[in-house]
Amino acid sequence: MSRLTCGTRLLAAAAFTALVGATGYAETAAQRGAAPDFSSNLAGWVATDVDFVPVPGKTGPVMSDPAHPYLNNLEARRLGGQPTFRIADLTNPNLKPWAKEVMKRENDKVLAGGIGFTPRSSCMPAGVPAFMTFPVVEPIYFVQTQKQVSMIFTGDAQIRRIYLDVPHSANPKPSWYGESVGHYEGDTLVVDTIALNDKSYVDNYRTPHTEKLHVVERWKLAGGTLEVVLTVDDPDTFNAPWTAAYHFRRVQRPLFDEEVCAENNEHLFDYHTPVADKPDF
């Protein structure tokens, strides 16, 4: 057995053990009324929304250009149409001029016949809040302990870590997933994220942001549905904070072995897919 195969199996086994142990904690906490249980019976969560959903009465997210409506593969098959890439509605009054310029450039690429960038198709980290848009097919799993909540996207094992009941660091260094701290408010997990680098987009419409991005998420169970309401604030990109919702359905399946993002995507997408040019073991 190769060390790579062995390492993958050990990683999967460790993740499974941690998940089972964390599930036990979550069930106990839920019984005490101290925390929602996102992980019982090896539950995973698959997105049911295509994009962020506006919240009535709140400034909302960037949406699809009405002149170029987005049609994903499933809807295209159902309706007998042609799938399309996302084109952002640049009439959104909440966008700063520089952000509109970036998004117009990206829109123009697609309208000229190009492929709309998404971090998933390019094997890149999603950042926050775009991470939650990943599990359209592959689910995310929660590992809940007393000190930390981990969100694991099974598509290529990207992980977010939320540290519980602690303050933010004094000067956190910007990174792809920033620094997330959280706490439980009754049946809701509240997550506060700062220190995000400016290399990601906040959504699938290629909306940029600066390192001032600040995201607050409220995760809550509603029957068999998991809902997150998020507020996004970046005074250098948006004229005002905006709010949206996103929803997931439960799937009962174990956390499988580690999956690797498809290689050679650069031949199709040409968005600088990371490629290993030498062994790292």
N, C-alpha and C positions, 0 to 999 in steps of 0.2 A: 504494500500500500504506500503511495507517495505521501510525502509530508504535507503536500497541499490538500490531498483528499482527507488525510487524517486530521489536519487542522480544521477543515471545513466541518467534519463530523463532530469534532470536539466542540467547535463553536456552536453548532446546532444543539448539541446535547446540553451545553451550558445554558444556552438561551432557554431551552425547554425547562430545565431544572429551575432556573430563576423565575420563569413564568409561572410554573406550578406553585413555587414557594410564595411568590408575590400574590397569586390568586388567593391562597389561603389567608394572607394578611388582608386583602381587599374584602373577602367575604366576612371576616371577623369585624373589620371596621364598618362595613355596611350594616351588619347586624346591630352594632352599637349606635348606628345613626351618625357616625362620625365622617363618613366619606361615601361617595357613590362608588359602585363596583363596575368598572369598565372591562374586567378581564375574566369573569368567572367562566368555567367550562371551556377554557381556551378560545374564548370568543374573539373574532376579528371583526373589523369594521370596514365596509366598502361604501364609497361615496354614492349618494343618490342624486346629487345635484351636478349639473354640468359646469356651472360657474357660481361665484358668490351671489347670494340672493339678497336683494335690498330689504331693509327693515322699514316698515311703514313709519313715517314721521321722522326719519333720520336721513342725513346726507348719505347717499349710497355709493356703491363701487362703480368702477368703469364697466360699461356694458357693451354689447355688440352693436355695431353700426347698423341701424335699421335698413340702410340701403344695401348692406352686404351681410345678411343674417348668417349666423354660424350654424352649420349642420354637421353633427358628428357622424361617425360611421354607423352607429346603431339606428339613428334617426333616418339617415340616408337610405339604409336598407329597408326600413319600415315604410318610408314614403316613396321609395323608388327614385330618389334623387341622387345628386352628386355631392359627396362630402366636401366641405369647405374648411379653410383655415380661418381663425378668428381675425376680425378687423375691428379695432377699437373705435368706439364712438367718441370722436374728438370734440364734440360740442359740449361735453361734460364741463360745466363751469367751475368745477372744483380743482381742475388741473392748472398748475403753474405753466407759463409759456415754455420754459425749457423742456418740461416733461412732454408737452404736446409735440414739440419738435422731434424728440426721440421717437415718440409713438407714431408720428406721421412717417418718419423714415422707415420704421418697421412695417407700417401699413402699406407703404408704397412698394416695398419688396414683395409682399404677398400679392398685391394687385398686379404686379408685373409678372406674376407666374412663379414666384419663389415659394418657399416653405416657411410657415410661421414658426418661429423658435418656441420651443418649450423645454424646460430643463430635463424633463423625463426622456424626451426623444434624443437628447444630447448627453445623457448619462451624467448630468451635472447636479449638484445640490440645489434644492428648491428654495432654501431660505424660508423665512416666516413673513406672511402667513401662507405662502404658496405651497408649503409642505402638505397641507391638508387636502390639496387638490390632486395629489398623486394617486390615492387608492381608488381609482376608477374600476380597475379589474382586480389587482392584488390588494389585500386588506392591510390595515395597520393594526398593530397589537399594542396593548398597554401592559406595562409592568409597574405595579404599584407597591411601593414600600413606604415605611414611615418617613424616610428622608428624601425620597426621590420618586418621580414618575418618569418612566421612559416610554416614548412612542416609537415603535419599530415599524418602518415600512418594509414589507416583505419583498418588494420588487427588486431592490438591490441593497437591502439591509441598512438604509439610511436611518439614523437614530436621532431623535431629539431628547434631551435630558432636562427635566424641570426639577429644580431643587426646592424642597418644601420648607416653608416657615423660616426662611432666611432673607436678609436684605440683599439688594444688589451690591456688587463689589464697588469700591470707590472709583476705579478707573478700568473697567473691563475692556480688553482689546477686541476690536470688531472682528467678527468671524461669520461664516456662512449661516449658522443657526443662532448666533448671538448668545446672550446670557438670559436664561429663562428662570424665573423664580415663581413659586406658586403657593397657594394655600386653598384649603377647602372652606367654602361658605355653605354649610348645610349639605345639600345634595349637588353642589356645583363645584367643579375644579376651576379656580381662577388662575390664569397664567399671565405673567407680565414679562415681556421680552424687550430688551434693548441691546445695544452694541452689535448690531447687524452690519456687515459690510455692504457696500453698494454694488456688488457684483450680480445680484439677483434681481428679479422682477417680483412685484407683490402679487401678481395674478397671471393668468394665461393670456391676457391681452397686452402683455409686455409693457406694463406700467412700471416705470423706473422709480427709484427712491434714493435718498441720501443716507448717510450714517446717522442721521437724526431720527430715523424710523423707530417708532415705539408702537408695539402691538399688545393689546390686552384681549385675551380669549376667555370665554366662560363656557366650559364643557358641561353638559347636563344630559342625563338619560330621560327619555320620555317614552315609556313602554319599550318597544323593540327598536326605537330610534335613538341615535345619539346626535344631539344638536350642539353646535358651537356658534356662539354669537361673538363676533370679533369687532374691535374698534381699532382703527389704524390712524396714527397721527404722525405726520412728517411735515413740519411747517415750511420746509424748503421745497416740497413737492406739491402739497395740497393746500388749498386756501382754508380748509377746515378739516377736522377729523371726520372720518366716515365710518359707517357701521354696516355690517352685512351678517348674514347667517349662512351656515353650511350644514348639511345633514348626511348621516351615514346609517346603513342598515347592518344588522348583526349577521355574521356568518359563522357557523360552527365548524371549524376546521383547525387542525393543529398548525403550529408554526413550523413550516417546512425547513429543509436544509437551506443554507445560504444560497441565494441566487446572484448571478453576475449580470450586470447590465450588458445588453447585446453589443458585441464587438463589431467593428467596421461600420458603425453608423455614419462615420464621416464621409463615406462614399455616397450616402443618400442625402444627409442633412447638411454636411459641411459647416457645422457649428462648433468646431474645435472639441470634439469628443475626446476626453482623456484616454490616452493609450499608454500602456506599460511597455517601455522599450527595453527593459531589463528585469530579471527576476528580483524580487524583494525578499527572498528567503534563502 
